């Protein structure tokens, strides 16, 4: 089997930036790899995800059960895995993922207040994606921890990858969802021993380069 490294975090945490910097670094180092981003908006398998994020089921994300919403994303991941990178991964290839099953854990678990119910959901989700769908488990998950107040400011004028405009999806425009997701991310990172990276240190934003070096140096231990 190959290696799977995931970059994840709440909205505005710099996932895309760090993902791109990793690709550049891998190219410079001559490391063979493939990339995948979720949701896979280029594939018809993301249709239900698009409907969900655009508010076709509800303008309030919390009104959609985390169990139901998670299935939309899981199907997209399964289709993308089987069609695009399963063979490469099973033959020892390295995969860099911009979000993964981990995003379900963060955004959907954030809808659940009780830790007991949250754990129940996470156990179900783990079995759904890794068990039933047979998706590969990550070798390392890098969680970018960006304080919510800073994240909200950073995404204010950023184009949405789904809408390709400044129009926000139902997650991004709900500040309470962002706060709940951040708390869930911290909870899940501890539960599954993710590699958590604080994007703010001593009250100041860390540089992109500093965070990148921390991520790349950790990945080098696995390859």
C-alpha positions in Angstrom: 0.0 0.0 0.0 1.0 3.6 -0.5 1.0 6.6 1.8 -1.8 9.1 2.3 -1.3 12.6 3.8 -4.2 14.9 4.5 -4.3 18.6 4.9 -7.4 19.7 6.8 -8.8 22.5 8.9 -11.8 24.8 9.3 -12.6 27.4 6.6 -10.0 30.1 6.3 -7.2 28.0 7.9 -5.0 28.0 4.9 -5.5 24.5 3.6 -5.3 25.4 0.0 -2.1 27.4 0.5 -0.3 24.6 2.4 -1.5 22.0 -0.1 -0.1 24.0 -3.0 3.2 24.6 -1.2 3.5 20.8 -0.6 3.0 20.1 -4.3 5.7 22.6 -5.1 8.1 21.0 -2.6 7.4 17.5 -3.8 8.1 18.6 -7.3 11.4 20.3 -6.2 12.4 17.2 -4.3 11.6 14.9 -7.2 9.0 12.9 -5.1 6.5 11.0 -7.2 2.9 11.7 -5.9 -0.7 12.3 -6.9 -3.2 14.8 -5.5 -6.9 14.7 -4.7 -9.2 17.4 -3.4 -12.6 17.0 -1.7 -15.3 17.6 -2.5 -14.4 16.6 -6.1 -16.4 19.4 -7.8 -15.3 18.2 -11.2 -17.0 14.9 -10.8 -20.8 14.2 -11.0 -20.3 12.3 -7.7 -20.3 15.6 -5.9 -23.8 16.6 -7.1 -25.5 16.0 -3.7 -22.7 17.9 -1.9 -23.2 20.9 -4.2 -27.0 20.8 -3.5 -26.3 20.6 0.2 -23.8 23.5 0.2 -25.9 25.7 -2.0 -28.8 25.4 0.5 -31.2 23.4 -1.7 -32.0 21.2 1.3 -31.9 24.0 3.9 -30.2 27.3 4.3 -29.2 26.2 7.8 -26.6 23.4 7.8 -27.7 22.2 11.3 -31.1 21.3 9.9 -29.5 18.6 7.8 -28.6 15.6 10.0 -24.8 15.0 10.2 -25.5 11.4 9.3 -27.3 12.3 6.1 -24.9 15.0 5.0 -21.9 12.7 5.6 -23.2 10.2 3.1 -23.1 12.9 0.4 -19.4 13.4 0.9 -18.6 9.7 1.4 -20.1 8.7 -1.9 -18.1 11.4 -3.6 -14.9 10.1 -2.0 -15.6 6.5 -2.9 -16.2 7.3 -6.5 -13.1 9.5 -6.7 -11.0 6.9 -5.0 -12.0 4.0 -7.2 -11.8 5.9 -10.5 -8.8 8.2 -9.9 -6.2 6.9 -7.5 -7.0 3.4 -6.0 -4.6 1.5 -8.3 -1.8 4.1 -7.9 -2.2 4.0 -4.1 -2.4 0.2 -3.9 0.9 0.0 -5.9 2.7 2.1 -3.3 2.0 5.6 -4.5 2.0 8.7 -2.3 -1.3 10.7 -2.2 -1.6 14.3 -1.0 -5.2 15.1 -0.1 -6.8 18.5 0.3 -9.5 17.5 2.9 -10.7 13.9 3.2 -12.9 11.8 5.5 -11.5 14.1 8.1 -13.7 17.0 6.8 -16.9 15.1 7.6 -15.5 14.5 11.1 -15.0 18.2 11.6 -17.9 19.9 9.9 -20.6 17.3 10.7 -19.5 16.4 14.2 -19.7 20.1 15.0 -23.5 19.9 14.7 -23.6 17.6 17.7 -23.3 19.1 21.2 -23.1 16.0 23.4 -19.7 14.4 23.5 -21.4 11.0 23.9 -23.5 11.6 20.8 -20.5 13.0 19.0 -18.5 9.9 19.7 -21.4 7.7 18.6 -21.5 9.6 15.3 -17.7 9.5 14.8 -17.7 5.7 15.3 -20.5 5.3 12.8 -18.7 7.6 10.3 -15.4 5.7 10.8 -17.1 2.4 10.0 -18.9 4.0 7.0 -15.9 5.5 5.2 -13.1 3.2 6.2 -15.1 0.0 6.7 -18.1 -0.1 4.3 -16.5 2.0 1.5 -13.0 0.7 2.1 -11.3 4.1 1.8 -7.7 4.1 2.9 -6.8 5.4 6.3 -4.5 8.4 6.3 -0.9 8.0 7.5 -0.9 11.5 8.9 -3.6 14.2 9.1 -2.4 17.7 9.5 -5.0 19.9 11.1 -4.5 23.7 10.6 -5.9 25.4 13.7 -6.9 28.9 12.9 -8.8 30.9 15.5 -12.4 31.5 14.3 -12.3 35.3 14.5 -9.2 35.5 12.3 -10.6 32.8 9.9 -13.8 34.8 9.4 -11.8 37.8 8.5 -9.6 35.9 6.1 -12.5 34.3 4.1 -14.5 37.6 4.0 -13.3 38.5 0.5 -12.1 35.1 -0.7 -13.8 33.3 -3.7 -15.5 30.1 -2.9 -14.1 27.0 -4.8 -17.7 25.7 -5.2 -19.4 28.8 -6.4 -16.3 30.3 -8.1 -17.4 33.7 -6.7 -17.4 35.6 -3.4 -20.8 34.0 -2.6 -20.4 31.8 0.5 -21.8 28.3 0.9 -24.0 27.5 3.9 -21.0 26.5 6.0 -18.9 29.6 5.3 -21.6 32.2 5.9 -22.7 30.7 9.3 -20.3 32.0 11.9 -21.8 29.7 14.5 -21.1 26.7 12.3 -17.5 27.9 11.9 -17.1 28.1 15.7 -18.7 24.7 16.2 -16.5 23.2 13.6 -13.4 24.6 15.2 -14.3 23.1 18.5 -15.1 19.8 16.9 -11.8 19.9 15.0 -9.9 20.2 18.3 -11.9 17.4 19.8 -11.5 15.0 16.8 -7.7 15.8 16.5 -7.2 14.7 20.0 -9.4 11.6 19.7 -7.6 10.4 16.5 -4.1 11.8 17.3 -3.9 14.1 14.3 -0.9 16.4 13.9 -2.4 19.7 15.0 -0.6 22.9 13.9 -1.4 26.2 15.6 -1.5 28.9 12.9 -1.2 31.6 15.5 1.7 31.8 17.9 2.1 34.4 20.7 -0.8 36.4 19.2 0.7 36.5 15.7 0.0 34.6 12.5 2.8 32.3 11.7 4.2 32.6 8.2 3.2 30.2 5.4 6.8 29.1 5.0 7.1 28.2 8.7 4.0 26.1 8.7 5.0 24.5 5.5 8.4 23.4 6.9 6.7 21.9 9.9 4.4 19.8 7.7 7.1 18.7 5.2 9.5 17.7 7.9 6.9 15.5 9.5 6.0 13.9 6.2 9.6 13.1 5.5 9.5 10.8 8.5 7.0 8.6 6.7 8.5 8.4 3.2 
